[in-house]
Amino acid sequence: MTYRQFAIFNVAAAVLWVGICMGAGYAFGNVPAVKEHFELVIVGIVCISLIPFAWGVITSRQRGANEAAGRTPE
């Protein structure tokens, strides 16, 4: 990939990301349940963002246990 191509994709992704986040904020910000329980929304976002980390820790430990037992991963 050339630098020019990378830069175009990078700028396009940034514009899309900002647009998606602003649109979601506008759409969900007007929902009364979200306005009343915004702290729960934030806790939910944090919990969802920790799922990939937890998945990595679990699979890493399983892989380590399999290697210690002399088994090959499937």
PDB file of N, CA, C and O in Angstrom:
ATOM      1  N   MET A   1       0.853  -1.167   0.000  1.00  0.00           N
ATOM      2  CA  MET A   1       0.000   0.000   0.000  1.00  0.00           C
ATOM      3  C   MET A   1       0.899   1.230   0.000  1.00  0.00           C
ATOM      4  O   MET A   1       1.837   1.331   0.791  1.00  0.00           O
ATOM      5  N   THR A   2       0.607   2.134  -0.871  1.00  0.00           N
ATOM      6  CA  THR A   2       1.407   3.359  -0.936  1.00  0.00           C
ATOM      7  C   THR A   2       0.990   4.301   0.186  1.00  0.00           C
ATOM      8  O   THR A   2      -0.070   4.140   0.791  1.00  0.00           O
ATOM      9  N   TYR A   3       1.838   5.284   0.452  1.00  0.00           N
ATOM     10  CA  TYR A   3       1.520   6.239   1.510  1.00  0.00           C
ATOM     11  C   TYR A   3       0.274   7.042   1.150  1.00  0.00           C
ATOM     12  O   TYR A   3      -0.549   7.332   2.018  1.00  0.00           O
ATOM     13  N   ARG A   4       0.133   7.399  -0.111  1.00  0.00           N
ATOM     14  CA  ARG A   4      -1.041   8.162  -0.553  1.00  0.00           C
ATOM     15  C   ARG A   4      -2.320   7.378  -0.275  1.00  0.00           C
ATOM     16  O   ARG A   4      -3.287   7.937   0.242  1.00  0.00           O
ATOM     17  N   GLN A   5      -2.332   6.104  -0.609  1.00  0.00           N
ATOM     18  CA  GLN A   5      -3.490   5.248  -0.366  1.00  0.00           C
ATOM     19  C   GLN A   5      -3.777   5.141   1.135  1.00  0.00           C
ATOM     20  O   GLN A   5      -4.928   5.222   1.564  1.00  0.00           O
ATOM     21  N   PHE A   6      -2.724   4.960   1.918  1.00  0.00           N
ATOM     22  CA  PHE A   6      -2.876   4.881   3.366  1.00  0.00           C
ATOM     23  C   PHE A   6      -3.483   6.167   3.919  1.00  0.00           C
ATOM     24  O   PHE A   6      -4.392   6.122   4.747  1.00  0.00           O
ATOM     25  N   ALA A   7      -2.980   7.313   3.461  1.00  0.00           N
ATOM     26  CA  ALA A   7      -3.474   8.594   3.950  1.00  0.00           C
ATOM     27  C   ALA A   7      -4.949   8.785   3.603  1.00  0.00           C
ATOM     28  O   ALA A   7      -5.721   9.277   4.426  1.00  0.00           O
ATOM     29  N   ILE A   8      -5.343   8.397   2.387  1.00  0.00           N
ATOM     30  CA  ILE A   8      -6.754   8.531   1.989  1.00  0.00           C
ATOM     31  C   ILE A   8      -7.639   7.658   2.868  1.00  0.00           C
ATOM     32  O   ILE A   8      -8.676   8.114   3.351  1.00  0.00           O
ATOM     33  N   PHE A   9      -7.237   6.403   3.081  1.00  0.00           N
ATOM     34  CA  PHE A   9      -8.019   5.506   3.939  1.00  0.00           C
ATOM     35  C   PHE A   9      -8.053   6.020   5.378  1.00  0.00           C
ATOM     36  O   PHE A   9      -9.084   5.925   6.044  1.00  0.00           O
ATOM     37  N   ASN A  10      -6.947   6.559   5.856  1.00  0.00           N
ATOM     38  CA  ASN A  10      -6.871   7.064   7.217  1.00  0.00           C
ATOM     39  C   ASN A  10      -7.816   8.246   7.413  1.00  0.00           C
ATOM     40  O   ASN A  10      -8.540   8.297   8.407  1.00  0.00           O
ATOM     41  N   VAL A  11      -7.818   9.186   6.490  1.00  0.00           N
ATOM     42  CA  VAL A  11      -8.698  10.349   6.591  1.00  0.00           C
ATOM     43  C   VAL A  11     -10.157   9.920   6.461  1.00  0.00           C
ATOM     44  O   VAL A  11     -11.008  10.397   7.211  1.00  0.00           O
ATOM     45  N   ALA A  12     -10.453   9.031   5.524  1.00  0.00           N
ATOM     46  CA  ALA A  12     -11.830   8.559   5.347  1.00  0.00           C
ATOM     47  C   ALA A  12     -12.331   7.855   6.611  1.00  0.00           C
ATOM     48  O   ALA A  12     -13.469   8.067   7.030  1.00  0.00           O
ATOM     49  N   ALA A  13     -11.498   7.034   7.205  1.00  0.00           N
ATOM     50  CA  ALA A  13     -11.890   6.338   8.435  1.00  0.00           C
ATOM     51  C   ALA A  13     -12.122   7.320   9.572  1.00  0.00           C
ATOM     52  O   ALA A  13     -13.062   7.155  10.350  1.00  0.00           O
ATOM     53  N   ALA A  14     -11.284   8.331   9.677  1.00  0.00           N
ATOM     54  CA  ALA A  14     -11.448   9.332  10.736  1.00  0.00           C
ATOM     55  C   ALA A  14     -12.763  10.088  10.566  1.00  0.00           C
ATOM     56  O   ALA A  14     -13.487  10.310  11.536  1.00  0.00           O
ATOM     57  N   VAL A  15     -13.068  10.483   9.328  1.00  0.00           N
ATOM     58  CA  VAL A  15     -14.311  11.211   9.072  1.00  0.00           C
ATOM     59  C   VAL A  15     -15.515  10.318   9.380  1.00  0.00           C
ATOM     60  O   VAL A  15     -16.473  10.769  10.007  1.00  0.00           O
ATOM     61  N   LEU A  16     -15.473   9.061   8.946  1.00  0.00           N
ATOM     62  CA  LEU A  16     -16.576   8.141   9.231  1.00  0.00           C
ATOM     63  C   LEU A  16     -16.739   7.903  10.733  1.00  0.00           C
ATOM     64  O   LEU A  16     -17.860   7.888  11.242  1.00  0.00           O
ATOM     65  N   TRP A  17     -15.625   7.718  11.438  1.00  0.00           N
ATOM     66  CA  TRP A  17     -15.680   7.459  12.878  1.00  0.00           C
ATOM     67  C   TRP A  17     -16.316   8.635  13.614  1.00  0.00           C
ATOM     68  O   TRP A  17     -17.180   8.442  14.469  1.00  0.00           O
ATOM     69  N   VAL A  18     -15.896   9.836  13.287  1.00  0.00           N
ATOM     70  CA  VAL A  18     -16.463  11.023  13.935  1.00  0.00           C
ATOM     71  C   VAL A  18     -17.935  11.149  13.584  1.00  0.00           C
ATOM     72  O   VAL A  18     -18.752  11.459  14.452  1.00  0.00           O
ATOM     73  N   GLY A  19     -18.289  10.913  12.321  1.00  0.00           N
ATOM     74  CA  GLY A  19     -19.685  11.005  11.918  1.00  0.00           C
ATOM     75  C   GLY A  19     -20.566   9.986  12.620  1.00  0.00           C
ATOM     76  O   GLY A  19     -21.672  10.305  13.057  1.00  0.00           O
ATOM     77  N   ILE A  20     -20.074   8.762  12.726  1.00  0.00           N
ATOM     78  CA  ILE A  20     -20.839   7.714  13.411  1.00  0.00           C
ATOM     79  C   ILE A  20     -21.019   8.049  14.891  1.00  0.00           C
ATOM     80  O   ILE A  20     -22.115   7.913  15.434  1.00  0.00           O
ATOM     81  N   CYS A  21     -19.948   8.484  15.535  1.00  0.00           N
ATOM     82  CA  CYS A  21     -20.040   8.812  16.967  1.00  0.00           C
ATOM     83  C   CYS A  21     -20.956  10.002  17.213  1.00  0.00           C
ATOM     84  O   CYS A  21     -21.743   9.995  18.159  1.00  0.00           O
ATOM     85  N   MET A  22     -20.859  11.022  16.368  1.00  0.00           N
ATOM     86  CA  MET A  22     -21.735  12.186  16.540  1.00  0.00           C
ATOM     87  C   MET A  22     -23.193  11.811  16.264  1.00  0.00           C
ATOM     88  O   MET A  22     -24.096  12.243  16.981  1.00  0.00           O
ATOM     89  N   GLY A  23     -23.417  11.009  15.230  1.00  0.00           N
ATOM     90  CA  GLY A  23     -24.786  10.589  14.921  1.00  0.00           C
ATOM     91  C   GLY A  23     -25.385   9.752  16.034  1.00  0.00           C
ATOM     92  O   GLY A  23     -26.544   9.935  16.404  1.00  0.00           O
ATOM     93  N   ALA A  24     -24.587   8.826  16.571  1.00  0.00           N
ATOM     94  CA  ALA A  24     -25.069   7.994  17.680  1.00  0.00           C
ATOM     95  C   ALA A  24     -25.342   8.848  18.918  1.00  0.00           C
ATOM     96  O   ALA A  24     -26.338   8.640  19.611  1.00  0.00           O
ATOM     97  N   GLY A  25     -24.470   9.794  19.192  1.00  0.00           N
ATOM     98  CA  GLY A  25     -24.679  10.682  20.335  1.00  0.00           C
ATOM     99  C   GLY A  25     -25.938  11.507  20.184  1.00  0.00           C
ATOM    100  O   GLY A  25     -26.688  11.684  21.144  1.00  0.00           O
ATOM    101  N   TYR A  26     -26.175  12.013  18.981  1.00  0.00           N
ATOM    102  CA  TYR A  26     -27.383  12.793  18.736  1.00  0.00           C
ATOM    103  C   TYR A  26     -28.624  11.914  18.854  1.00  0.00           C
ATOM    104  O   TYR A  26     -29.614  12.314  19.467  1.00  0.00           O
ATOM    105  N   ALA A  27     -28.573  10.714  18.267  1.00  0.00           N
ATOM    106  CA  ALA A  27     -29.736   9.824  18.280  1.00  0.00           C
ATOM    107  C   ALA A  27     -30.054   9.336  19.692  1.00  0.00           C
ATOM    108  O   ALA A  27     -31.206   9.382  20.125  1.00  0.00           O
ATOM    109  N   PHE A  28     -29.037   8.873  20.402  1.00  0.00           N
ATOM    110  CA  PHE A  28     -29.282   8.323  21.733  1.00  0.00           C
ATOM    111  C   PHE A  28     -29.395   9.397  22.800  1.00  0.00           C
ATOM    112  O   PHE A  28     -29.976   9.151  23.857  1.00  0.00           O
ATOM    113  N   GLY A  29     -28.861  10.569  22.554  1.00  0.00           N
ATOM    114  CA  GLY A  29     -28.941  11.654  23.536  1.00  0.00           C
ATOM    115  C   GLY A  29     -30.344  12.187  23.720  1.00  0.00           C
ATOM    116  O   GLY A  29     -30.654  12.796  24.744  1.00  0.00           O
ATOM    117  N   ASN A  30     -31.191  11.962  22.738  1.00  0.00           N
ATOM    118  CA  ASN A  30     -32.570  12.445  22.825  1.00  0.00           C
ATOM    119  C   ASN A  30     -33.531  11.404  23.389  1.00  0.00           C
ATOM    120  O   ASN A  30     -34.724  11.678  23.514  1.00  0.00           O
ATOM    121  N   VAL A  31     -33.043  10.232  23.728  1.00  0.00           N
ATOM    122  CA  VAL A  31     -33.888   9.191  24.298  1.00  0.00           C
ATOM    123  C   VAL A  31     -34.026   9.456  25.797  1.00  0.00           C
ATOM    124  O   VAL A  31     -33.020   9.550  26.500  1.00  0.00           O
ATOM    125  N   PRO A  32     -35.252   9.576  26.293  1.00  0.00           N
ATOM    126  CA  PRO A  32     -35.439   9.901  27.725  1.00  0.00           C
ATOM    127  C   PRO A  32     -34.781   8.903  28.678  1.00  0.00           C
ATOM    128  O   PRO A  32     -34.229   9.309  29.700  1.00  0.00           O
ATOM    129  N   ALA A  33     -34.830   7.603  28.361  1.00  0.00           N
ATOM    130  CA  ALA A  33     -34.224   6.603  29.255  1.00  0.00           C
ATOM    131  C   ALA A  33     -32.713   6.813  29.354  1.00  0.00           C
ATOM    132  O   ALA A  33     -32.126   6.624  30.420  1.00  0.00           O
ATOM    133  N   VAL A  34     -32.089   7.201  28.253  1.00  0.00           N
ATOM    134  CA  VAL A  34     -30.644   7.451  28.272  1.00  0.00           C
ATOM    135  C   VAL A  34     -30.335   8.701  29.086  1.00  0.00           C
ATOM    136  O   VAL A  34     -29.366   8.733  29.844  1.00  0.00           O
ATOM    137  N   LYS A  35     -31.154   9.717  28.927  1.00  0.00           N
ATOM    138  CA  LYS A  35     -30.946  10.951  29.697  1.00  0.00           C
ATOM    139  C   LYS A  35     -31.059  10.694  31.199  1.00  0.00           C
ATOM    140  O   LYS A  35     -30.281  11.231  31.988  1.00  0.00           O
ATOM    141  N   GLU A  36     -32.029   9.872  31.587  1.00  0.00           N
ATOM    142  CA  GLU A  36     -32.267   9.623  33.008  1.00  0.00           C
ATOM    143  C   GLU A  36     -31.229   8.695  33.631  1.00  0.00           C
ATOM    144  O   GLU A  36     -30.937   8.816  34.821  1.00  0.00           O
ATOM    145  N   HIS A  37     -30.662   7.764  32.845  1.00  0.00           N
ATOM    146  CA  HIS A  37     -29.741   6.765  33.383  1.00  0.00           C
ATOM    147  C   HIS A  37     -28.411   6.783  32.628  1.00  0.00           C
ATOM    148  O   HIS A  37     -27.895   5.735  32.242  1.00  0.00           O
ATOM    149  N   PHE A  38     -27.869   7.965  32.425  1.00  0.00           N
ATOM    150  CA  PHE A  38     -26.654   8.095  31.630  1.00  0.00           C
ATOM    151  C   PHE A  38     -25.478   7.357  32.264  1.00  0.00           C
ATOM    152  O   PHE A  38     -24.623   6.834  31.550  1.00  0.00           O
ATOM    153  N   GLU A  39     -25.424   7.309  33.588  1.00  0.00           N
ATOM    154  CA  GLU A  39     -24.318   6.611  34.257  1.00  0.00           C
ATOM    155  C   GLU A  39     -24.322   5.122  33.917  1.00  0.00           C
ATOM    156  O   GLU A  39     -23.259   4.514  33.792  1.00  0.00           O
ATOM    157  N   LEU A  40     -25.509   4.530  33.766  1.00  0.00           N
ATOM    158  CA  LEU A  40     -25.586   3.118  33.385  1.00  0.00           C
ATOM    159  C   LEU A  40     -25.105   2.903  31.948  1.00  0.00           C
ATOM    160  O   LEU A  40     -24.505   1.874  31.635  1.00  0.00           O
ATOM    161  N   VAL A  41     -25.369   3.868  31.090  1.00  0.00           N
ATOM    162  CA  VAL A  41     -24.893   3.790  29.710  1.00  0.00           C
ATOM    163  C   VAL A  41     -23.369   3.792  29.696  1.00  0.00           C
ATOM    164  O   VAL A  41     -22.752   3.006  28.976  1.00  0.00           O
ATOM    165  N   ILE A  42     -22.766   4.660  30.479  1.00  0.00           N
ATOM    166  CA  ILE A  42     -21.299   4.736  30.547  1.00  0.00           C
ATOM    167  C   ILE A  42     -20.723   3.436  31.099  1.00  0.00           C
ATOM    168  O   ILE A  42     -19.737   2.930  30.562  1.00  0.00           O
ATOM    169  N   VAL A  43     -21.310   2.888  32.151  1.00  0.00           N
ATOM    170  CA  VAL A  43     -20.837   1.624  32.717  1.00  0.00           C
ATOM    171  C   VAL A  43     -20.966   0.510  31.681  1.00  0.00           C
ATOM    172  O   VAL A  43     -20.079  -0.336  31.573  1.00  0.00           O
ATOM    173  N   GLY A  44     -22.059   0.500  30.921  1.00  0.00           N
ATOM    174  CA  GLY A  44     -22.247  -0.494  29.873  1.00  0.00           C
ATOM    175  C   GLY A  44     -21.186  -0.388  28.789  1.00  0.00           C
ATOM    176  O   GLY A  44     -20.672  -1.406  28.325  1.00  0.00           O
ATOM    177  N   ILE A  45     -20.854   0.833  28.382  1.00  0.00           N
ATOM    178  CA  ILE A  45     -19.824   1.041  27.362  1.00  0.00           C
ATOM    179  C   ILE A  45     -18.478   0.536  27.866  1.00  0.00           C
ATOM    180  O   ILE A  45     -17.738  -0.113  27.125  1.00  0.00           O
ATOM    181  N   VAL A  46     -18.160   0.831  29.118  1.00  0.00           N
ATOM    182  CA  VAL A  46     -16.889   0.364  29.692  1.00  0.00           C
ATOM    183  C   VAL A  46     -16.861  -1.161  29.744  1.00  0.00           C
ATOM    184  O   VAL A  46     -15.850  -1.771  29.394  1.00  0.00           O
ATOM    185  N   CYS A  47     -17.946  -1.777  30.171  1.00  0.00           N
ATOM    186  CA  CYS A  47     -17.993  -3.244  30.247  1.00  0.00           C
ATOM    187  C   CYS A  47     -17.844  -3.875  28.867  1.00  0.00           C
ATOM    188  O   CYS A  47     -17.122  -4.860  28.713  1.00  0.00           O
ATOM    189  N   ILE A  48     -18.512  -3.325  27.874  1.00  0.00           N
ATOM    190  CA  ILE A  48     -18.399  -3.859  26.509  1.00  0.00           C
ATOM    191  C   ILE A  48     -16.974  -3.704  25.991  1.00  0.00           C
ATOM    192  O   ILE A  48     -16.462  -4.585  25.301  1.00  0.00           O
ATOM    193  N   SER A  49     -16.324  -2.569  26.327  1.00  0.00           N
ATOM    194  CA  SER A  49     -14.951  -2.384  25.848  1.00  0.00           C
ATOM    195  C   SER A  49     -13.948  -3.306  26.525  1.00  0.00           C
ATOM    196  O   SER A  49     -12.853  -3.509  25.999  1.00  0.00           O
ATOM    197  N   LEU A  50     -14.293  -3.867  27.677  1.00  0.00           N
ATOM    198  CA  LEU A  50     -13.388  -4.785  28.365  1.00  0.00           C
ATOM    199  C   LEU A  50     -13.528  -6.230  27.881  1.00  0.00           C
ATOM    200  O   LEU A  50     -12.700  -7.073  28.226  1.00  0.00           O
ATOM    201  N   ILE A  51     -14.546  -6.525  27.098  1.00  0.00           N
ATOM    202  CA  ILE A  51     -14.756  -7.897  26.611  1.00  0.00           C
ATOM    203  C   ILE A  51     -13.564  -8.407  25.804  1.00  0.00           C
ATOM    204  O   ILE A  51     -13.130  -9.531  26.059  1.00  0.00           O
ATOM    205  N   PRO A  52     -12.999  -7.653  24.838  1.00  0.00           N
ATOM    206  CA  PRO A  52     -11.838  -8.176  24.105  1.00  0.00           C
ATOM    207  C   PRO A  52     -10.635  -8.459  25.009  1.00  0.00           C
ATOM    208  O   PRO A  52      -9.907  -9.428  24.793  1.00  0.00           O
ATOM    209  N   PHE A  53     -10.429  -7.619  26.013  1.00  0.00           N
ATOM    210  CA  PHE A  53      -9.332  -7.852  26.958  1.00  0.00           C
ATOM    211  C   PHE A  53      -9.548  -9.154  27.722  1.00  0.00           C
ATOM    212  O   PHE A  53      -8.628  -9.961  27.852  1.00  0.00           O
ATOM    213  N   ALA A  54     -10.766  -9.356  28.227  1.00  0.00           N
ATOM    214  CA  ALA A  54     -11.065 -10.578  28.980  1.00  0.00           C
ATOM    215  C   ALA A  54     -10.915 -11.806  28.089  1.00  0.00           C
ATOM    216  O   ALA A  54     -10.383 -12.828  28.524  1.00  0.00           O
ATOM    217  N   TRP A  55     -11.379 -11.711  26.846  1.00  0.00           N
ATOM    218  CA  TRP A  55     -11.251 -12.817  25.898  1.00  0.00           C
ATOM    219  C   TRP A  55      -9.781 -13.164  25.678  1.00  0.00           C
ATOM    220  O   TRP A  55      -9.416 -14.339  25.645  1.00  0.00           O
ATOM    221  N   GLY A  56      -8.943 -12.146  25.528  1.00  0.00           N
ATOM    222  CA  GLY A  56      -7.509 -12.377  25.336  1.00  0.00           C
ATOM    223  C   GLY A  56      -6.866 -13.044  26.540  1.00  0.00           C
ATOM    224  O   GLY A  56      -6.045 -13.949  26.388  1.00  0.00           O
ATOM    225  N   VAL A  57      -7.233 -12.601  27.729  1.00  0.00           N
ATOM    226  CA  VAL A  57      -6.680 -13.199  28.943  1.00  0.00           C
ATOM    227  C   VAL A  57      -7.096 -14.663  29.054  1.00  0.00           C
ATOM    228  O   VAL A  57      -6.272 -15.525  29.359  1.00  0.00           O
ATOM    229  N   ILE A  58      -8.364 -14.940  28.808  1.00  0.00           N
ATOM    230  CA  ILE A  58      -8.862 -16.313  28.924  1.00  0.00           C
ATOM    231  C   ILE A  58      -8.188 -17.226  27.908  1.00  0.00           C
ATOM    232  O   ILE A  58      -7.724 -18.309  28.265  1.00  0.00           O
ATOM    233  N   THR A  59      -8.128 -16.804  26.646  1.00  0.00           N
ATOM    234  CA  THR A  59      -7.510 -17.658  25.624  1.00  0.00           C
ATOM    235  C   THR A  59      -6.019 -17.816  25.859  1.00  0.00           C
ATOM    236  O   THR A  59      -5.461 -18.875  25.571  1.00  0.00           O
ATOM    237  N   SER A  60      -5.367 -16.792  26.372  1.00  0.00           N
ATOM    238  CA  SER A  60      -3.936 -16.888  26.666  1.00  0.00           C
ATOM    239  C   SER A  60      -3.681 -17.902  27.780  1.00  0.00           C
ATOM    240  O   SER A  60      -2.747 -18.701  27.701  1.00  0.00           O
ATOM    241  N   ARG A  61      -4.508 -17.863  28.809  1.00  0.00           N
ATOM    242  CA  ARG A  61      -4.342 -18.824  29.914  1.00  0.00           C
ATOM    243  C   ARG A  61      -4.629 -20.248  29.459  1.00  0.00           C
ATOM    244  O   ARG A  61      -3.947 -21.187  29.868  1.00  0.00           O
ATOM    245  N   GLN A  62      -5.637 -20.404  28.612  1.00  0.00           N
ATOM    246  CA  GLN A  62      -5.942 -21.740  28.097  1.00  0.00           C
ATOM    247  C   GLN A  62      -4.794 -22.255  27.238  1.00  0.00           C
ATOM    248  O   GLN A  62      -4.424 -23.426  27.323  1.00  0.00           O
ATOM    249  N   ARG A  63      -4.236 -21.382  26.414  1.00  0.00           N
ATOM    250  CA  ARG A  63      -3.119 -21.772  25.564  1.00  0.00           C
ATOM    251  C   ARG A  63      -1.916 -22.165  26.424  1.00  0.00           C
ATOM    252  O   ARG A  63      -1.230 -23.140  26.122  1.00  0.00           O
ATOM    253  N   GLY A  64      -1.660 -21.408  27.496  1.00  0.00           N
ATOM    254  CA  GLY A  64      -0.556 -21.733  28.392  1.00  0.00           C
ATOM    255  C   GLY A  64      -0.766 -23.050  29.104  1.00  0.00           C
ATOM    256  O   GLY A  64       0.183 -23.813  29.286  1.00  0.00           O
ATOM    257  N   ALA A  65      -1.997 -23.330  29.513  1.00  0.00           N
ATOM    258  CA  ALA A  65      -2.294 -24.593  30.192  1.00  0.00           C
ATOM    259  C   ALA A  65      -2.137 -25.767  29.229  1.00  0.00           C
ATOM    260  O   ALA A  65      -1.659 -26.831  29.622  1.00  0.00           O
ATOM    261  N   ASN A  66      -2.533 -25.581  27.984  1.00  0.00           N
ATOM    262  CA  ASN A  66      -2.388 -26.647  26.989  1.00  0.00           C
ATOM    263  C   ASN A  66      -0.911 -26.923  26.698  1.00  0.00           C
ATOM    264  O   ASN A  66      -0.507 -28.078  26.558  1.00  0.00           O
ATOM    265  N   GLU A  67      -0.117 -25.872  26.610  1.00  0.00           N
ATOM    266  CA  GLU A  67       1.315 -26.056  26.350  1.00  0.00           C
ATOM    267  C   GLU A  67       2.003 -26.734  27.533  1.00  0.00           C
ATOM    268  O   GLU A  67       2.894 -27.561  27.341  1.00  0.00           O
ATOM    269  N   ALA A  68       1.598 -26.392  28.743  1.00  0.00           N
ATOM    270  CA  ALA A  68       2.193 -27.003  29.925  1.00  0.00           C
ATOM    271  C   ALA A  68       1.838 -28.485  30.017  1.00  0.00           C
ATOM    272  O   ALA A  68       2.621 -29.286  30.527  1.00  0.00           O
ATOM    273  N   ALA A  69       0.655 -28.844  29.521  1.00  0.00           N
ATOM    274  CA  ALA A  69       0.228 -30.238  29.558  1.00  0.00           C
ATOM    275  C   ALA A  69       0.759 -31.037  28.361  1.00  0.00           C
ATOM    276  O   ALA A  69       0.575 -32.251  28.281  1.00  0.00           O
ATOM    277  N   GLY A  70       1.419 -30.337  27.439  1.00  0.00           N
ATOM    278  CA  GLY A  70       1.995 -31.014  26.284  1.00  0.00           C
ATOM    279  C   GLY A  70       1.006 -31.242  25.155  1.00  0.00           C
ATOM    280  O   GLY A  70       1.294 -31.989  24.220  1.00  0.00           O
ATOM    281  N   ARG A  71      -0.155 -30.607  25.229  1.00  0.00           N
ATOM    282  CA  ARG A  71      -1.159 -30.737  24.171  1.00  0.00           C
ATOM    283  C   ARG A  71      -0.942 -29.652  23.122  1.00  0.00           C
ATOM    284  O   ARG A  71      -0.467 -28.557  23.421  1.00  0.00           O
ATOM    285  N   THR A  72      -1.300 -29.985  21.897  1.00  0.00           N
ATOM    286  CA  THR A  72      -1.214 -28.984  20.830  1.00  0.00           C
ATOM    287  C   THR A  72      -2.565 -28.328  20.654  1.00  0.00           C
ATOM    288  O   THR A  72      -3.595 -28.995  20.759  1.00  0.00           O
ATOM    289  N   PRO A  73      -2.581 -27.015  20.384  1.00  0.00           N
ATOM    290  CA  PRO A  73      -3.872 -26.349  20.197  1.00  0.00           C
ATOM    291  C   PRO A  73      -4.565 -26.821  18.930  1.00  0.00           C
ATOM    292  O   PRO A  73      -3.918 -27.117  17.926  1.00  0.00           O
ATOM    293  N   GLU A  74      -5.877 -26.888  18.991  1.00  0.00           N
ATOM    294  CA  GLU A  74      -6.655 -27.360  17.822  1.00  0.00           C
ATOM    295  C   GLU A  74      -7.151 -26.222  17.012  1.00  0.00           C
ATOM    296  O   GLU A  74      -7.820 -26.430  16.000  1.00  0.00           O
TER     297      GLU A  74
END
